[in-house]
Amino acid sequence: MRTIRITGTGSALPGRIVTNKELEQMVETSDEWIRERTGIGERHVSVGETVVTLASEAARKALEQAGKRAEEIDLILVATCSPEQYLPCCACQVQAAVGAVNALAFDVNAACSGFLFALNTADAYLRTGLAENALVIGSEVLSKLVDWTDRGSCILFGDGVGAVVVKSTQDAPWYAHLGARGERDILWSGGMGSEERYLHMNGQEVFKFALETVPQAARTLLAKAGMEKEQVDWYVLHQANHRIVESVARRLKVPLSKCYENIERYGNTSAGTIPIALDEMAEQGLLKAGQWIMCLGFGSGMTWGGALFQWQDKEEK
Ligand code: COA
């Protein structure tokens, strides 16, 4: 059976870093409160970088890693909920920037679950032979939708992008699980240009939703694969709050040491968190051929999902 394999990763972050200390000057908060309640220490914030420029940078790195030329890519998916420009879609703009002239390209908006929705869309395209090589990117500049006077939300988010190159392959195990529950009022924004552009969030409801859906998604993936939780080498969770990662690990009874975390440095980059984590893990040599990786996410929509797969074999590139 045809499925997909990740063969390259890349990421890109804006240069400007905003620390918790800096936020103390903007809203009534403290470094101590933010670290204790979220695990976040700082975040990157765009000063001119856009969803498209950052996505293009991450895409180039992922292509180089995968040893693929842009012309070989026949599908580009950009997961984003913070595009600065509505038309053309970000994926088409990335296509133009990297020169992927043979690709079809479109955006996916499933908020913070967006990268996993896009990755599993790529799987569906590659599995059915509609494409062979895809670029899947999670790219967000949420700082433009954040109300920097709202201490309940502005402390959480950051800007950043991660990208992967995937190729169609034979018999590589790939298990997916996605879900959506239409609920308008928990986490929403009218989008760039709207009078209601700012992110509105009921933090406690999001927290509850994550603890309800993420462990269940993990169990579903394990059941589909016929695996035990101990067989998974890495759990790569959406980086929204360290306490959510901790609680999910506790519920699943998996050691926190198997859950990769980088929220301290980036905050919540929405669709960017999981591919940024994968890129860092690959860069640090944490991901070894044959290891089992489970990615899990949740976000506005409300949406949630996951993917369970084995890390690439270098020879397979
Ligand atoms: N600094 C200091 N105090 C703050 C604060 C801040 N940045 N934000 C809220 N508070 C205060 C509240 O006003 C409240 O004060 P009160 O007790 O006097 O009323 C107190 O801290 C507790 O607020 P609460 O909302 O109960 O905190 P919490 O422990 O639920 O943490 C979040 C708030 C937002 C950090 C947490 O709910 C969360 O992370 N939720 C998930 C959000 C998320 O992941 N969103 C993205 C999804 S993709």
Boltz pocket constraint, residues with backbone or C-beta under 6 A from the ligand:
constraints:
  - pocket:
      binder: B
      contacts: [[A, 28], [A, 29], [A, 30], [A, 33], [A, 34], [A, 37], [A, 38], [A, 112], [A, 151], [A, 152], [A, 153], [A, 155], [A, 156], [A, 187], [A, 201], [A, 202], [A, 203], [A, 204], [A, 206], [A, 207], [A, 240], [A, 241], [A, 268], [A, 298], [A, 299], [A, 300]]
      max_distance: 6.0
